[in-house]
Amino acid sequence: MVPPLCLRCGRPAEEALTACADCPPRPIDTTRAPFLYEGPLARAIRGLKFSGWRSLVSHLGGAMAAVADSPARVVTWVPLSAVRRCERGFDQAELLARALASRTGRRPRRLLERVEDIPARARLPGRERREIPEGAFAAAGAVPPTVLLVDDVLTTGATAAACARALRRGGARRVDVLVAARSLRGAPVPARVRAAPSRAV
């Protein structure tokens, strides 16, 4: 990572911040992402999800490993619904979590189950993106005190926060989130970020 940045969410900033307008909901302790969700990188992630470009997993996992500064020794992921997993033949978040774990020496574990299917957040209007039904996710078995939660993309953080709440109900005291790419809603990113295309940190 290239400081200064927001210490809580990793957003590039002109000066060090303890929190910012792009920080995720409070059930999440910290977030990190190696890339901004835009341009060719966004198209590549959509290719992974909808066209089966699994060769990208190793590259994205390596980039994620470079910014994974969570103390968690256990990695889990935001699970797809059974229907979507069947349609795609894989769960992209699980593939990323396992790639990250293999590069960092962490242990991948399935700690969450999706109790209720929810529409893709990107397809919903503003307020609805931030509303996840309570109980949409549940802990699957014993949850360690500190967990690193992996997903492909972070937009509003609503889905990750719902997962973090479920993990906390299961026993976690700290939940960090790591994604391949994220959207930013606040002020423009510093010019130094634009000098390195698509990099978020």
C-alpha positions in Angstrom: 0.0 0.0 0.0 1.1 3.5 -0.7 0.2 5.9 2.2 -1.3 8.2 3.1 -4.6 6.4 3.3 -7.7 5.7 5.5 -6.5 3.3 8.1 -9.9 1.7 8.4 -10.8 1.1 4.8 -7.6 1.6 2.9 -8.9 4.4 0.7 -6.1 6.6 -0.8 -6.1 10.0 0.7 -4.1 13.2 0.7 -3.4 12.7 4.4 -3.7 9.8 6.8 -7.2 9.3 8.1 -8.7 7.1 10.8 -12.0 6.9 9.0 -13.6 8.4 5.9 -16.9 8.6 3.9 -16.1 5.4 2.0 -15.6 3.3 5.2 -17.9 0.2 5.3 -20.6 -0.3 7.9 -19.4 -0.9 11.5 -19.8 -4.7 11.8 -16.6 -4.6 9.6 -13.4 -3.6 11.3 -11.2 -2.9 8.2 -11.3 -3.3 4.4 -8.6 -3.6 1.8 -8.5 -3.9 -2.0 -5.7 -3.8 -4.5 -7.8 -2.3 -7.3 -10.5 0.1 -8.1 -13.6 -1.4 -9.6 -13.5 0.3 -13.0 -12.3 0.0 -16.6 -10.5 -3.1 -17.7 -10.3 -4.5 -14.2 -14.1 -4.3 -13.8 -14.6 -6.1 -17.1 -12.1 -8.8 -16.1 -14.0 -9.5 -12.8 -17.2 -9.7 -14.7 -15.5 -12.1 -17.1 -14.5 -14.2 -14.1 -18.0 -14.2 -12.6 -20.1 -14.6 -15.8 -17.8 -16.1 -18.4 -15.7 -18.4 -16.3 -12.3 -16.7 -16.7 -10.8 -18.7 -13.9 -7.2 -18.0 -15.0 -7.7 -14.6 -13.4 -8.0 -16.0 -9.9 -4.3 -16.6 -9.4 -3.5 -13.0 -10.5 -6.2 -11.4 -8.4 -5.2 -13.6 -5.4 -1.6 -12.5 -5.7 -2.6 -8.8 -5.8 -4.9 -9.3 -2.8 -2.2 -11.1 -0.8 0.0 -8.0 -1.3 -2.5 -5.8 0.7 -3.8 -8.4 3.2 -2.6 -6.9 6.4 -5.2 -8.5 8.7 -4.0 -10.5 11.7 -6.6 -13.2 10.9 -5.2 -16.7 10.3 -8.5 -18.0 9.0 -9.9 -16.9 5.6 -13.6 -17.3 4.6 -15.7 -16.0 1.8 -19.1 -14.5 1.0 -21.0 -17.5 -0.3 -23.1 -17.7 -3.4 -26.6 -19.1 -3.3 -26.9 -22.7 -4.3 -28.7 -21.7 -7.5 -26.0 -19.2 -8.6 -23.2 -21.7 -7.8 -24.9 -24.3 -9.8 -25.4 -21.9 -12.8 -21.7 -20.8 -12.7 -20.2 -24.1 -11.6 -18.0 -22.3 -9.0 -18.1 -19.6 -6.4 -15.7 -16.9 -7.4 -15.3 -15.6 -3.8 -14.3 -19.1 -2.6 -11.7 -19.4 -5.4 -10.2 -16.0 -4.5 -10.2 -16.9 -0.8 -8.4 -20.2 -1.4 -5.9 -18.5 -3.8 -5.2 -15.9 -1.1 -4.8 -18.5 1.6 -2.3 -20.5 -0.4 -0.2 -17.4 -0.9 -0.3 -16.2 2.7 -0.3 -19.4 4.8 -3.7 -18.7 6.1 -6.3 -21.5 6.5 -9.4 -21.4 4.3 -12.7 -22.4 6.0 -16.3 -22.2 5.0 -17.8 -20.2 7.9 -20.9 -18.8 6.3 -24.1 -20.1 4.6 -26.6 -18.1 2.7 -29.9 -18.6 4.3 -31.9 -16.3 2.0 -31.0 -15.5 -1.6 -30.7 -11.8 -2.4 -30.5 -9.9 -5.7 -27.1 -8.8 -6.9 -26.4 -5.4 -5.3 -25.2 -3.8 -8.5 -28.6 -4.3 -10.1 -30.5 -2.4 -7.4 -31.1 1.4 -6.9 -29.2 3.3 -4.2 -31.1 2.7 -1.0 -32.0 -0.9 -1.8 -28.3 -1.7 -2.4 -27.7 -1.0 1.3 -30.6 -3.1 2.6 -29.8 -6.7 3.3 -32.5 -8.8 5.0 -31.6 -9.6 8.6 -30.6 -13.2 8.8 -29.7 -13.5 5.1 -26.5 -15.2 6.2 -25.7 -17.5 9.1 -22.5 -18.8 10.7 -21.7 -22.4 9.6 -20.0 -24.0 12.6 -17.6 -22.5 15.2 -16.2 -19.1 14.2 -12.7 -18.1 15.3 -12.2 -14.8 17.1 -10.6 -13.0 14.1 -11.7 -13.7 10.5 -10.6 -12.4 7.1 -13.7 -12.3 4.9 -13.1 -12.4 1.1 -15.3 -11.3 -1.8 -14.7 -10.2 -5.4 -16.1 -6.6 -5.2 -17.1 -4.1 -2.5 -19.6 -1.5 -3.5 -21.8 -0.2 -0.6 -20.4 -2.9 1.8 -24.0 -4.0 2.7 -23.4 -7.7 1.8 -20.1 -7.8 3.6 -21.6 -6.2 6.6 -24.4 -8.8 6.7 -21.8 -11.5 6.6 -19.8 -9.8 9.3 -22.9 -9.6 11.6 -23.4 -13.4 11.1 -19.8 -14.1 11.9 -20.0 -12.0 15.0 -23.1 -13.8 16.1 -21.1 -17.0 15.6 -18.3 -15.8 17.9 -16.0 -13.5 15.9 -14.8 -10.4 17.7 -13.0 -8.9 14.7 -13.9 -9.2 11.0 -11.6 -7.7 8.3 -12.7 -7.7 4.6 -10.5 -8.1 1.6 -11.8 -7.8 -1.9 -10.2 -7.8 -5.4 -11.7 -4.4 -6.3 -13.9 -1.8 -4.7 -16.0 1.2 -5.7 -15.5 4.6 -4.1 -18.3 7.0 -3.5 -16.6 10.0 -1.9 -14.1 12.6 -3.1 -11.9 11.9 -6.1 -8.8 9.7 -5.4 -5.4 11.4 -5.3 -3.6 11.9 -8.6 -0.9 9.4 -7.6 -3.5 6.6 -7.8 -4.5 7.5 -11.4 -0.9 7.4 -12.3 -1.1 3.6 -11.7 -4.2 2.5 -13.6 -6.9 0.7 -11.6 -4.8 0.5 -8.4 -6.8 1.5 -5.3 -3.9 1.4 -2.8 
